[in-house]
Amino acid sequence: PARAAAAAAADGGEYDYDLVIIGAGVGGHGAAIHARECGMKTAIIEGGDMGGTCVNRGCIPSKALLAASGRVRELRNESHLKQFGIQVEAVSFEREEVAEHANQLVKKLRGNLTNSMVALGVDTLYGHASLVDNHTVSYGYPSRPEEGGQITAKNIIIASGSTPFVPPGIEVDGKTVFTSDQGVKLETLPPWVAIIGSGYIGLEFSDVYTALGSDVTFVEAMDNLTPGFDEEIAKMAKRVLIDPRTIDYHTGVFATKVKAGSPVTIELTDKNTGEVVDELEVDACLVATGRAPFTKGLELGNIGVETVKPGFIPCNDKMQVLDTKGEVVEGVWCIGDVNGKMMLAHAASGQGISAVENMNGREHVLNHNSIPAACFTHPEISFCGMTQEQAEAKGEEEGFPVAVAKTSFKANSKALAELDTDGLAKLVYNPKSGEILGVHIIGIHAADLIQEAANAIAKGNTVHDLKFCVHTHPTLSEVVDELFKGAKLEAHEPIAA
């Protein structure tokens, strides 16, 4: 009824805006930029800090910490430097200054984002947003109601993001037991840190902590570390990023009770038997068990929408929100972590641009298989598309062949010049059609190298196309070149299915 009333009211008059975006993270920002390029009158509502999780508590400050700690690791690697003929005296660092580097970067980028909205003519409104109906949003802070208001829009994008997920039984005090939100502040440097979860977040923090002198213990519920990576890449990650460092681990266990304090106590329970198998006492504990969609206060019920487990807002491939009957809620769109399609900042931005295209009548569906992901450890890990295991399972189900091509960094001239040859690149493809199913890289600058493969998947290029591309010599990009040239195809041209 509320939706119908809003639509009827809208027919009789103009909206305040063509587009209102709830959430000024990377996704909302990307959508706002594209909306202005399309001539749409746009407003963005932010209940916290401009830039959302990525800029303030995620991608950006963590990369600053990784950059600083990575230099410490490199300068303390005497044997590596000696091969260059370089000798360095004792290397020291100030934790406070490392943390301040991250803090200053956050402030700079947050200011840049705020200024860019002003320059583009986007109205920025502050407060917690709630949906009144599918064309009306109220916003404000409970403590300052006079600063809020209510606005109407032809289109509304929900880009409210996510927050760290903390499993039951874990007591977070923000000091001795904390999430990545507090971890990026680097307020302390504990001698011994337990990290619950060995995915992207856990792995990156282990890189920072061990470079700065801490011991790390991973607690991983899965049977193997770094779940989600291609199995071969995961094995190499363990060999390069975990085994040589001051890291030990417990796999196949849940951290069922974590008590903050000095020391922090962690109860480990076997995931299969449910029996308590160990108890750890450490100086600090980082909870890196993923993220949960943030929908608090949105009042989704007012537009007939219910979240789906574990709290995502349902939407279709065009980013249109779906109601409880599976029907499109006219004028309402959803992007980023809160829709659960792919919880990456750049995916949110891509979804935002796609949504704006669709609301302007230009049909667009984002190919999520083409969106790359990266882990900014030393060395880096990156991938796009399917793992070998996923591709083989799909090939068996759908009846197409799957092949793999691999190359290492050991023969790459630039990697040899850098004395940094630990690395592997892997191409998963269909040898008949030449379709690129997935690319996985671990090695120096892997996060940059993956983009060529991601763009190729996005544009539908085949291995047949890429075999003839010329790469600059000597560069690391030749690692990817070797992958495509080394692929064994069934014919010189794609064979139709």
Secondary structure, DSSP 8 states (H G I E B T S, - for coil): -HHHHHHHHHHTS--SEEEEEE--SHHHHHHHHHHHHTT--EEEEESS-TTHHHHHHSHHHHHHHHHHHHHHHHHT-HHHHHHTT---------HHHHHHHHHHHHHHHHHHHHHHHHHHT-EEEESEEEEEETTEEEEEETTEEEEEEEEEEEEEEE---EEE---TTB---SSSEEEHHHHTT-----SEEEEE--SHHHHHHHHHHHHTT-EEEEEESSSSSSTTS-HHHHHHHIIIIITTSSEEEEESEEEEEEE-SSSEEEEEEETTT--EEEEEEESEEEE-S-EEE--TT--GGGGT---BTTTB--B-TT-EEE-TTS-EEEEEEE-GGGG-S---HHHHHHHHHHHHHHHTT------GGG--EEE-SSSEEEEEE--HHHHHHHHHHHT---EEEEEESTT-HHHHHTT----EEEEEE-TTT-BEEEEEEEETTHHHHHHHHHHHHHHT-BHHHHTT----TTSTHHHHHHHHHH---SSSS----
